[in-house]
Amino acid sequence: MNKHGDYILLVGAEVPFRERAFAGALRASEGMDVFTVSNTIFSHTLKYFDGYICAPISDHEKVLQEVIRYEELTGRTPRAVIPTNDFTVVTAAFVAKHYGLPHNDLSVVERCRDKFIMRECLQDAGLPVPKYYQVAKLDELRSAVAQTGYPAIIKPRLMAGSLGVIKVSSEEELVRAFEKSIADVKSINGEANADESLFIVEEFIAYEFEVSVEVLNTPDFSRVIGVTDKYLGAPPHFVELGHVVPSRFTSHRDLIELAERTCRTLGIKYGIAHFEAKVSAKGEIKIIEVAARTGGDSIMSLVEKVYGYNPYQLHVSSYINPEMVFASRLDSAKGIAAIAFMKAETGRLTQINVPASLPEEILHLNVMAVQGQQIFPLDSWRNREGIIEFFWPGETQSETLFTRHLEMAKTLSAQTFITESV
């Protein structure tokens, strides 16, 4: 047994769109057992792991309690504890600290988790962030919007996946938008294990493009390994409709350097961090946020398809082998990879007609909806009915906005989902 532990604990890897995390951890650890954390035995992905800790993924104290209980039963301890989504970053840091394992400090994790504290840190360092204010009550919200002006963005400080993020364009919309944001936060029933009364308001950045950047971090370096074009739904919400790798901004030197500098400023020393920014047609940049975990929505799979390496392998390696050497080659893309989410019309879903055959550029189609369910408008990541993964080998980005994945997803959604008004 390794004196530092004999299994990798991937917290949050059992949730959708992180399926390649297991393969990456297996390679990075050279065959070590890979465990995850789950609060239910009904998760269909659990069978792919060598074991799991039974606890809510965001309850750091409960997870540590169960890891210790497993140690008492078996004598086994984790070699590394690694987060894969926002709701698990505190848990992973908390358990790693107990076992004295290499990890981002709890203060760093909390700095990245809390959107207000993050912006304070970045602004103090002179980095470009939108004008922002913390709010908890309606009168504070009114005062904040008086400073930002309209339109403005309301965001929960401790949530993820655009949940509760709402654009407000006028005074008449303000109260209703704030109530909606609060309701969205409460709708997950405490799953985030975080204060649900904290929000920020920030100025709306009208730049034309949004990108995400995956940054590999070790104590010695921060290095960009992939840049993604993000495609968002219509305001007032900002739900992600699709992604494309490589981004049209992959060779934007200022963006690459800013993403790497931001991670060092926040103190991120382990793992892949997910950096998001708005970019203007002139190349101006505003930082939206940074998360001390890998990107979601299958972005890691897109990076793997385009560049030929599993980002989760790098993510895990940075925790168990911080002296790793990795030379990113952002100019070595093998084609264009994309995902697009499927969306059904609002109403009751009466039929699901999965196509018998698909175009060759479609690698995978996964329907997440079930017949009979109520379909709601697209106001959060929870209201997407399927996902399609694409790959166009040998193709390169051009100046024209790439939308083929969105167009095909719209057509296939109309063919697949039949709804009726209720």
Backbone hydrogen bonds, N-H to C=O, Kabsch-Sander energy under -0.5 kcal/mol:
donor,donor_aa,acceptor,acceptor_aa,energy
5,G,2,N,-2.2
6,D,77,T,-2.3
7,Y,77,T,-0.7
8,I,33,D,-2.9
9,L,80,A,-2.7
10,L,8,I,-0.7
10,L,35,F,-2.9
11,V,9,L,-0.8
11,V,82,I,-2.5
12,G,10,L,-0.6
13,A,10,L,-0.9
15,V,12,G,-1.1
18,R,15,V,-0.9
21,A,18,R,-2.0
22,F,19,E,-0.8
24,G,20,R,-2.1
25,A,21,A,-2.5
26,L,22,F,-2.4
27,R,23,A,-2.0
28,A,24,G,-2.5
29,S,25,A,-2.1
30,E,27,R,-1.0
31,G,26,L,-2.6
33,D,6,D,-0.7
35,F,8,I,-3.5
35,F,33,D,-0.5
36,T,51,G,-1.3
37,V,10,L,-0.6
38,S,53,I,-2.4
43,S,40,T,-0.7
46,L,43,S,-1.4
48,Y,45,T,-1.8
49,F,46,L,-1.5
50,D,34,V,-2.5
51,G,34,V,-0.7
53,I,36,T,-2.6
54,C,52,Y,-0.5
55,A,38,S,-1.2
55,A,53,I,-1.0
59,D,56,P,-1.4
60,H,58,S,-1.3
63,V,59,D,-2.6
64,L,60,H,-2.2
65,Q,61,E,-2.2
66,E,62,K,-2.2
67,V,63,V,-2.4
68,I,64,L,-2.5
69,R,65,Q,-2.0
70,Y,66,E,-2.2
71,E,67,V,-2.0
72,E,68,I,-2.3
73,L,69,R,-1.7
74,T,70,Y,-2.3
75,G,71,E,-3.0
79,R,7,Y,-3.5
80,A,7,Y,-0.9
82,I,9,L,-2.8
84,T,11,V,-1.4
88,T,85,N,-1.8
89,V,86,D,-0.9
92,A,88,T,-2.7
93,A,89,V,-1.9
94,F,90,V,-2.5
95,V,91,T,-2.4
96,A,92,A,-2.4
97,K,93,A,-2.1
98,H,94,F,-1.5
99,Y,95,V,-1.6
100,G,96,A,-0.6
100,G,97,K,-0.9
101,L,96,A,-2.6
109,V,105,D,-2.4
110,E,106,L,-2.6
111,R,107,S,-1.7
112,C,108,V,-1.9
113,R,109,V,-2.0
114,D,110,E,-2.1
115,K,113,R,-0.7
115,K,157,R,-2.2
118,M,114,D,-2.6
119,R,115,K,-1.7
120,E,116,F,-2.2
121,C,117,I,-2.2
122,L,118,M,-2.4
123,Q,119,R,-2.8
124,D,120,E,-2.2
125,A,121,C,-1.2
126,G,123,Q,-1.8
127,L,122,L,-2.6
129,V,127,L,-0.8
133,Y,201,V,-2.1
135,V,199,F,-2.8
141,L,137,K,-2.1
142,R,138,L,-2.4
143,S,139,D,-1.9
144,A,140,E,-2.3
145,V,141,L,-2.5
146,A,142,R,-1.6
147,Q,143,S,-0.7
147,Q,144,A,-1.1
148,T,144,A,-2.2
149,G,145,V,-2.7
152,A,168,V,-2.3
153,I,202,E,-2.8
154,I,166,I,-2.7
155,K,200,I,-2.6
157,R,198,L,-2.2
159,M,156,P,-0.5
163,L,160,A,-1.4
165,V,162,S,-1.7
166,I,154,I,-2.1
166,I,164,G,-0.7
167,K,236,P,-2.7
168,V,152,A,-3.2
169,S,167,K,-0.5
173,E,170,S,-1.0
174,L,170,S,-0.7
174,L,171,E,-0.9
175,V,171,E,-0.5
177,A,173,E,-2.5
178,F,174,L,-2.4
179,E,175,V,-2.5
180,K,176,R,-2.0
181,S,177,A,-2.5
182,I,178,F,-2.4
183,A,179,E,-2.3
184,D,180,K,-2.5
185,V,181,S,-2.0
186,K,182,I,-2.2
187,S,183,A,-1.5
188,I,185,V,-1.1
189,N,186,K,-1.8
191,E,188,I,-1.5
193,N,190,G,-1.7
198,L,195,D,-0.5
199,F,135,V,-2.3
200,I,155,K,-2.9
201,V,133,Y,-2.7
202,E,153,I,-2.1
203,E,131,K,-2.4
204,F,151,P,-1.4
206,A,204,F,-0.7
209,F,279,V,-2.2
210,E,230,K,-0.5
211,V,277,A,-2.6
212,S,228,T,-2.1
213,V,275,F,-3.2
214,E,226,G,-2.6
215,V,213,V,-0.6
215,V,273,A,-2.6
216,L,214,E,-0.5
216,L,223,R,-3.1
217,N,271,G,-1.4
218,T,221,F,-2.8
223,R,216,L,-2.8
225,I,214,E,-2.8
226,G,214,E,-1.0
228,T,212,S,-3.1
229,D,244,V,-2.6
230,K,210,E,-2.5
231,Y,242,G,-2.3
233,G,239,V,-3.0
237,H,234,A,-0.9
241,L,231,Y,-3.5
242,G,231,Y,-1.4
243,H,339,I,-2.0
244,V,229,D,-1.8
245,V,337,A,-2.8
247,S,227,V,-1.3
250,T,247,S,-1.5
252,H,249,F,-1.9
253,R,251,S,-1.1
256,I,252,H,-2.1
257,E,253,R,-2.6
258,L,254,D,-2.3
259,A,255,L,-2.5
260,E,256,I,-2.0
261,R,257,E,-2.5
262,T,258,L,-2.6
263,C,259,A,-1.7
264,R,260,E,-1.6
265,T,261,R,-2.5
266,L,262,T,-2.2
267,G,263,C,-0.7
268,I,263,C,-2.3
271,G,217,N,-0.9
273,A,215,V,-2.8
274,H,291,A,-2.7
275,F,213,V,-2.9
275,F,273,A,-0.7
276,E,289,E,-2.8
277,A,211,V,-2.3
278,K,286,K,-2.4
279,V,209,F,-2.6
280,S,284,E,-2.4
283,G,280,S,-1.8
286,K,278,K,-2.1
287,I,128,P,-3.3
288,I,276,E,-2.6
289,E,276,E,-1.3
291,A,274,H,-2.5
293,R,291,A,-1.7
298,S,17,F,-0.8
299,I,296,G,-2.1
302,L,298,S,-1.6
303,V,299,I,-2.3
304,E,300,M,-2.2
305,K,301,S,-2.3
306,V,302,L,-2.2
307,Y,303,V,-2.6
308,G,304,E,-2.2
313,Q,310,N,-1.0
314,L,310,N,-1.2
315,H,311,P,-2.6
316,V,312,Y,-2.7
317,S,313,Q,-2.4
318,S,314,L,-2.0
319,Y,315,H,-0.5
319,Y,316,V,-1.2
320,I,316,V,-1.7
321,N,317,S,-3.2
324,M,321,N,-2.2
328,S,326,F,-0.7
332,S,329,R,-1.7
334,K,306,V,-2.1
336,I,392,W,-1.9
337,A,245,V,-3.0
338,A,390,F,-1.7
339,I,243,H,-2.0
340,A,388,I,-2.0
341,F,241,L,-2.9
342,M,386,G,-3.0
347,G,375,I,-1.7
348,R,420,E,-3.0
349,L,373,Q,-2.9
350,T,348,R,-0.8
350,T,418,I,-2.4
351,Q,418,I,-1.8
353,N,416,T,-3.0
354,V,352,I,-0.7
362,I,359,P,-1.8
363,L,361,E,-0.7
363,L,389,E,-2.7
364,H,389,E,-1.4
366,N,387,I,-2.8
368,M,366,N,-0.5
368,M,385,E,-2.4
369,A,385,E,-1.6
372,G,349,L,-3.6
373,Q,370,V,-1.8
375,I,347,G,-3.8
376,F,374,Q,-0.5
379,D,377,P,-1.4
381,W,161,G,-0.7
383,N,380,S,-1.8
384,R,381,W,-0.6
385,E,342,M,-2.1
386,G,342,M,-1.0
387,I,366,N,-2.2
388,I,340,A,-2.6
389,E,364,H,-2.8
390,F,338,A,-3.5
391,F,361,E,-2.3
392,W,336,I,-3.1
394,G,334,K,-2.6
395,E,392,W,-1.5
403,T,401,L,-0.6
407,E,403,T,-2.4
408,M,404,R,-2.4
409,A,405,H,-2.0
410,K,406,L,-2.2
411,T,407,E,-2.0
412,L,408,M,-2.7
413,S,409,A,-2.3
414,A,410,K,-1.9
415,Q,411,T,-1.6
416,T,412,L,-2.2
417,F,413,S,-2.7
418,I,351,Q,-2.3
418,I,416,T,-0.5
419,T,417,F,-0.5
420,E,348,R,-2.1
